[in-house]
Amino acid sequence: MIHRALTHMVAGVKYFIHPQILGTVAEVLSPEIIQPVVVVDVYTLQAGSDKVKAQLDFFDRVDDVYSASFGETIVAIDSSADAQDNTRVDSAHFRVLFSNPSAASLPSGPYFLQGSNIHQAWRIYRDDLDAFIFGVVPQDVLKPQTFDVLTLVDEDGIWRNIAVPSRLYSTYSPDRPLSGARLCLKDIYRLKGVKTTMMSRAFTALYEPETENAEYVTKLLDLGAVIVGKTKMTQFASSDEPTDQWIDYHCPFNPRGDMYQSPSGSSSGAAAALAGYQWLDYSIAGDSAGSVRAPATCNGLFSIRPSFDSTSMRGIFVNSAKYDVVGPFSRSLGDLQHLVTHTLDVNKTATKFPTRILYPLDFFPHSNPKHQAMVDEFVSVLEKFLGTKRLEFSIAERWAQCPPAGLEDQPLKKYLAKSAFWSLCHDYYHEFDSYRKLYKAQFGTDAYEGPVVQYRWGLGKEVTAEDYDSYMNELKTFRDWFNENVFTTNPETGSEAIMIMPYGSANPKYRDSPNEAPCSSGTIGEKFISPVLHMPQLVLPFGQMPYQSRVSGRLEHRPIGSTIVGAKGSDLMLIDLAKRAFEAASWPTSIDTGRYMFPLAENTRNVASVKIDDPPDSFLARQSSITALSKL
C-alpha cells in the first residue's frame, strides 16, 4: 500500500495522520471532524491545571511535532470507570475528553482525533536538499516491520515530503536503547514493502518491492529506531560526482557553505540529509572504498567505517563482500558512540587508551598549508590528551626495511598496485551478474549503466579467477605484515596505536564543474588502507576552510577534518578517545546543521570553543529529557 495520505494543517504546519486506529474516546464525534489533541494520563489531570500546563510546556520544548494547538483539547487516558467523576480541570484552559479502555497504553503526546478515533500525528518536513528517494511510514506503528511509501509533496509540487512521528511516543528502556531515534537508510538496505532502486532506472523497473528487511534494519527496529525514508546515492553505490556523472537521478545538495559544493559519493543523500535536517538523528549508509568517509568529510559529519565483519550484511546490496561494511553518520560523538555500542560487534572491554600516535609521511603533509595547520592542531590535541608525541614514519619505507620473505625486491606500492581496486571491481561486476541477465531476458536489451559503473564493471569483467586469487593473497600478505610490523590489537586498549589518516580536500569542488574520466585508485591511499586492513576509521570534522564562492559571491566555509585508524575491533575506543580529547581541548563534540558546522571564530580552525553550560542538541540529550519526564 502507498499512502496518498490524509493530511491536516495545524497552526500553519502540515501533518500526516497515520491511518492506524490506536484507540477511541468515549464521546461520540462526527467522523468528518479532524482535530488535534494531546493525550495525558488521568493522574496528571487530577494534579491540577498547573501540572498539566507544565507538562505541555515541556512537550513544546522537546518535541517538534507538538505545538500549543494540540493542547487545547486533552484526551485523558485511564481505564478505571470512575476516572471522569474524580477528575476536575479548569475548563477555561482545556477541553477534556476521556478515552475508552482500548487506548489505555498510549504514551502521552500529540495525536489526531478523526471522529472518535485516535491516530498518531506525524509532522511533515520538506526535502529541499533533494536527499531522499522517498519517505516511508510503517504500516503498524506498534510493530514496525513493513513500510509504505509516502507519496506527498509540497503544495507547490516541487519538494518531497518526509513525515516524522512525535518524539514523545518513544521512551528509553534497556532493551530498546534507540527508542525514537529518527533515521534514514541509504538505498542499499532492503526495506520490506518498498523498492530498492540502486539509483538505476533499469534496476527499479526490474524488481518488485522487498519482501524482507535487511538484518541490520531488523536490529535497528528491534532497538526502537524509527525509519523515516530512503536516501539517494550514486548509481549502484559507485563514486559518481555531480553533475555530469549523475545520469538517472539528480544529485542531492550539500547544505554546507554555498550549497553548491559536491556532497561526494556514494552515500551523498544520507550525509546531506543529516547535515541539513535537524529533525533527523542518524543516517545509515555503507562503505566499501570511501562511500561513508568521503561524504562525511564533505558534508561535515562524524562517521565511522567500522571494523570489517562487525555486523551481518545480509539483505544489504554490496559492491564486494570482501570490502563492504555498514556506515553510520552522526552529528554527535556521543550519539555515534551510542549507536556503535548497541548495533556492532566490536570490543567493548578496552579500559585504556594507546600511547602511540603514528603519523604516516606517505600521506602528509597536505599541499594546502592552511589545511595542514588545522591537522597539526588536531594531532596536537591528541598528543596533549595522551601525553605522547606523534611518531613520523612511512609505511612504504617500513616495508622496505623488513619486507615479507621473498618480497625483498618488491616496493610496496608496486606490489599492491592493482590488488585492492581491481579485486573490488571484480566483485562489483559479479555481484550484479543475475541482474544484468534478468534485465536482458525481460526487456530484450542491455541495462544502462552510468560512466563510473561502466568503467568499474568493464575492468572487473576482465579480471580472471587467477588474477583475483593473486590480488587476495597480496592483500592478506600486506595485512599480516602490517599487524606484525606496525600495530595490532591490544587487550587493554583495543589497539596498540592509532594512526592519523587524511581524508578530503580543502579546495572547493563545485557541483557544476566537469569531472575527469573515471580511473583506478592505488591500494596505498586514503580510500583503501582501512578496508584492506579490516580496521575501523573514524572521521572527525573539526575545522572550516574559508573560500570566496563564485556561486554566492561571498566568503563561505567548507568542512575540514581528519581521521584516525585503530586495530580491528577498536571502534569504540577510537570514538571515546576522540570525544574525551575534544572535550579536554574545549572542541565541539556535536555539529550544527546548515551552512556552518560550528559557530565561527577567529582562530586556525575558524571554530568557536564550546560553552560548558550549553548542552548539545543530540539524540541522547533529548532521550534523557523525555525519559526523565516519564518517571515523574
Secondary structure, DSSP 8 states (H G I E B T S, - for coil): --B---EEEETTEEEEE-S---EEBSS---TT-EEEEEEEEHHHHHT-HHHHHHHHHHHHHH-SS--GGGGGEEEEE---TTTTTT----TTT-EEEEB-GGGTT--SEEEEEETTEEEEEEEEEE-TT--EEEEEEES-SSS--SEEEE--B-TTS-SBEEEEE-GGG---BTTBTTTT-EEEEETTB--TTS---TT-HHHHHH----SS--HHHHHHHHTT-EEEEEE--SGGG----TTTT--SS------STTS-B---SSSHHHHHHHHH-TT--EEEEEESSSTTHHHHHHHT-EEEE--TTSS--TTB--S-TTT-EEEEEESBHHHHHHHHHHHS-------S--S-EEEETTT-S-SSHHHHHHHHHHHHHHHHHHT--EEEE-HHHHHHHS--TT-TT--HHHHTTTHHHHHHHHHHHHHTHHHHHHHHHHHSS-----HHHHHHHHHHHH--HHHHHHHHHHHHHHHHHHHHHT----TTTSSS-EEEE--S-SS--BTTS---------SSSTTTHHHHHT--EEEEEEEEEEEE-TTTSSEEEEEEEEEEE-STT-HHHHHHHHHHHHHHTT--SB--SSS-SS---SSTT------TTS----HHHHHHHHHHHHT-
